[in-house]
Amino acid sequence: MSAELISGRRARMERKTSESSVYVELDLDGTGAARIETTVPFYDHMLTALARHSMIDLTVEATGDTHIDVHHTVEDVAITIGEVLRTALGNKAGIRRFGEATIPLDEALAHAVVDISGRPYLVHDGEPAGQEYHLIGGHFTGSLTRHVFEALTLHAQICMHMRVLGGRDPHHIVEAQFKAFARALREAVEPDARLGGEIPSTKGAL
């Protein structure tokens, strides 16, 4: 199970285990089109927002042992998105590399900073006490938000700092984070004409 480059900055991967079956395809140079079916409705909503606000075309088809818990399916989708994102980025030549966004959703406010560094690292803080225990949409537990970002950053090999600066409604708190990540990611993966196709690192590699 490994991601494959289709063309340009478009990649795909099929990942199957005893717990889930996941197919992901994405195009970094898309228009934000999304076709998301994970059998976890709130997760579908978050991934659709991720695609729309990152301007990445994203297809996700997933099924899993949700009769036990949605945890496996949610995690495995994040793992697969991370792997496909890393493959689509290739050697990262000519990208901006860094991206940052602060996004509100009514009373909630989230700040995300992304570095397409080749070194996986996540800093995630600021969620209000008890957020991790909320069941959103009847399936998605608040603790899964951090878990999604952990799996995605690890497998995409990117660095992300996510801070919740405010919020009261559990739905809004999660959605603001996904949108902030999307906007920061959009900026980070965009081509920078001034680089002339060079890799944005003094080391010459990312």
C-alpha positions as CSV (number, residue, x, y, z in Angstrom):
1,M,0.0,0.0,0.0
2,S,1.7,3.1,-1.2
3,A,0.6,6.3,-2.9
4,E,1.3,6.8,-6.6
5,L,1.7,9.9,-8.6
6,I,-0.9,10.2,-11.5
7,S,0.4,13.3,-13.2
8,G,1.6,16.7,-12.2
9,R,0.7,17.2,-8.6
10,R,-2.1,14.7,-8.6
11,A,-1.8,11.4,-6.6
12,R,-3.9,8.6,-5.3
13,M,-3.7,5.7,-2.9
14,E,-5.9,2.7,-1.8
15,R,-5.3,1.4,1.7
16,K,-7.0,-1.7,3.0
17,T,-6.7,-3.3,6.5
18,S,-8.9,-5.5,8.6
19,E,-10.4,-2.4,10.1
20,S,-11.0,-0.2,7.0
21,S,-10.9,0.3,3.3
22,V,-9.9,3.7,2.1
23,Y,-9.3,5.3,-1.3
24,V,-8.0,8.9,-1.6
25,E,-7.2,10.9,-4.7
26,L,-6.1,14.6,-4.6
27,D,-4.9,17.3,-7.0
28,L,-2.9,20.1,-5.4
29,D,-3.7,22.3,-8.4
30,G,-7.5,21.9,-8.3
31,T,-10.4,24.1,-7.6
32,G,-11.6,22.8,-4.2
33,A,-13.9,20.1,-5.7
34,A,-14.7,17.4,-3.2
35,R,-16.3,14.0,-3.3
36,I,-16.2,12.7,0.3
37,E,-17.9,9.5,1.6
38,T,-16.4,8.2,4.8
39,T,-19.6,6.9,6.5
40,V,-18.9,9.5,9.3
41,P,-21.1,12.5,8.4
42,F,-19.4,15.2,10.4
43,Y,-16.0,14.0,9.1
44,D,-17.4,14.3,5.6
45,H,-18.3,17.9,6.4
46,M,-14.8,18.7,7.7
47,L,-13.0,17.1,4.7
48,T,-15.3,18.9,2.3
49,A,-14.4,22.2,4.0
50,L,-10.7,21.2,3.9
51,A,-10.9,20.7,0.1
52,R,-12.9,23.8,-0.5
53,H,-10.7,26.2,1.4
54,S,-7.4,24.7,0.4
55,M,-8.4,24.6,-3.3
56,I,-7.3,21.0,-3.4
57,D,-9.5,18.6,-5.3
58,L,-10.2,15.7,-3.0
59,T,-11.9,12.4,-3.4
60,V,-12.3,10.1,-0.3
61,E,-14.1,6.8,-0.3
62,A,-14.0,4.9,3.0
63,T,-15.7,2.2,4.9
64,G,-14.8,0.5,8.1
65,D,-15.7,-1.1,11.4
66,T,-17.8,1.8,12.5
67,H,-20.1,-0.6,14.3
68,I,-17.3,-0.8,16.9
69,D,-16.2,2.9,16.7
70,V,-15.5,5.5,14.0
71,H,-11.9,5.9,15.3
72,H,-10.3,3.4,12.9
73,T,-12.0,4.8,9.8
74,V,-11.3,8.4,10.8
75,E,-7.6,7.7,11.5
76,D,-7.0,5.6,8.4
77,V,-8.5,8.3,6.2
78,A,-6.1,10.8,7.7
79,I,-3.2,8.5,7.2
80,T,-4.1,8.0,3.6
81,I,-4.6,11.7,2.9
82,G,-1.2,12.4,4.4
83,E,0.5,9.8,2.3
84,V,-1.2,11.0,-0.9
85,L,-0.4,14.7,0.0
86,R,3.3,13.8,0.5
87,T,3.4,12.0,-2.9
88,A,1.7,14.8,-4.7
89,L,4.2,17.3,-3.4
90,G,7.1,15.4,-5.0
91,N,10.4,17.1,-4.2
92,K,8.6,20.3,-3.2
93,A,10.5,22.4,-5.7
94,G,9.1,25.9,-6.3
95,I,6.5,25.9,-3.5
96,R,6.1,28.6,-0.9
97,R,6.6,26.1,1.8
98,F,5.2,28.1,4.7
99,G,1.5,29.0,5.2
100,E,-0.4,30.7,7.9
101,A,-4.1,31.5,8.6
102,T,-6.4,32.7,11.4
103,I,-10.0,31.7,10.7
104,P,-13.1,32.6,12.7
105,L,-16.4,30.7,12.8
106,D,-18.8,32.8,14.8
107,E,-17.5,32.7,18.3
108,A,-14.6,30.3,17.5
109,L,-11.2,31.3,16.3
110,A,-8.3,29.1,15.2
111,H,-4.8,29.8,14.1
112,A,-2.8,27.4,11.9
113,V,0.8,27.6,10.7
114,V,2.1,25.0,8.2
115,D,5.7,24.2,7.1
116,I,6.1,21.7,4.3
117,S,9.4,20.7,6.0
118,G,9.8,17.0,5.4
119,R,9.9,16.7,9.2
120,P,6.6,15.7,10.9
121,Y,5.6,17.7,13.9
122,L,2.4,18.8,15.5
123,V,1.7,21.3,18.2
124,H,-2.0,21.4,19.0
125,D,-3.4,23.4,21.9
126,G,-6.0,25.8,23.2
127,E,-9.2,23.7,23.0
128,P,-11.5,24.4,25.9
129,A,-11.6,21.9,28.7
130,G,-13.9,19.0,27.9
131,Q,-13.8,19.5,24.1
132,E,-12.3,16.1,23.6
133,Y,-15.4,14.4,25.2
134,H,-18.0,16.1,23.0
135,L,-19.8,13.8,20.6
136,I,-20.4,15.9,17.4
137,G,-22.9,14.8,14.9
138,G,-23.6,11.7,16.8
139,H,-20.4,10.0,15.8
140,F,-17.3,12.2,15.8
141,T,-15.7,12.6,19.3
142,G,-13.8,15.9,19.9
143,S,-10.6,14.0,20.7
144,L,-10.5,12.8,17.1
145,T,-9.6,16.3,15.8
146,R,-6.1,16.2,17.3
147,H,-5.8,12.6,16.2
148,V,-6.6,13.5,12.6
149,F,-4.0,16.2,12.5
150,E,-1.4,13.9,14.2
151,A,-1.9,11.2,11.6
152,L,-2.0,13.6,8.7
153,T,1.1,15.6,9.6
154,L,3.1,12.4,10.4
155,H,2.3,10.8,7.0
156,A,2.5,14.0,5.0
157,Q,5.8,14.8,6.8
158,I,4.8,18.4,7.5
159,C,5.0,20.6,10.5
160,M,1.8,22.2,11.8
161,H,1.0,24.4,14.8
162,M,-2.7,24.7,15.5
163,R,-4.0,26.9,18.3
164,V,-7.6,27.4,19.2
165,L,-7.8,31.1,20.3
166,G,-11.4,31.0,21.4
167,G,-14.7,29.1,21.0
168,R,-17.7,27.7,22.8
169,D,-19.6,25.5,20.4
170,P,-17.8,22.1,19.8
171,H,-18.8,22.0,16.2
172,H,-17.5,25.5,15.5
173,I,-14.2,24.8,17.4
174,V,-13.5,21.8,15.1
175,E,-14.6,23.4,11.9
176,A,-12.5,26.6,12.5
177,Q,-9.5,24.3,12.9
178,F,-10.1,22.4,9.6
179,K,-10.6,25.7,7.7
180,A,-7.5,27.3,9.3
181,F,-5.5,24.3,8.3
182,A,-6.9,24.4,4.8
183,R,-6.1,28.0,4.2
184,A,-2.5,27.6,5.6
185,L,-2.0,24.5,3.5
186,R,-3.2,26.3,0.4
187,E,-0.6,29.0,0.9
188,A,2.2,26.6,1.7
189,V,1.7,24.3,-1.4
190,E,1.2,27.2,-3.9
191,P,4.0,27.7,-6.5
192,D,6.2,30.7,-5.9
193,A,7.3,32.2,-9.2
194,R,10.2,34.0,-7.6
195,L,11.8,30.7,-6.6
196,G,12.3,29.7,-10.3
197,G,11.6,26.1,-9.5
198,E,14.2,25.8,-6.7
199,I,13.6,24.0,-3.5
200,P,12.8,26.5,-0.7
201,S,15.5,25.4,1.7
202,T,19.2,26.4,2.3
203,K,19.9,22.6,2.5
204,G,18.6,22.1,-1.1
205,A,16.2,19.4,0.0
206,L,13.0,19.1,2.0
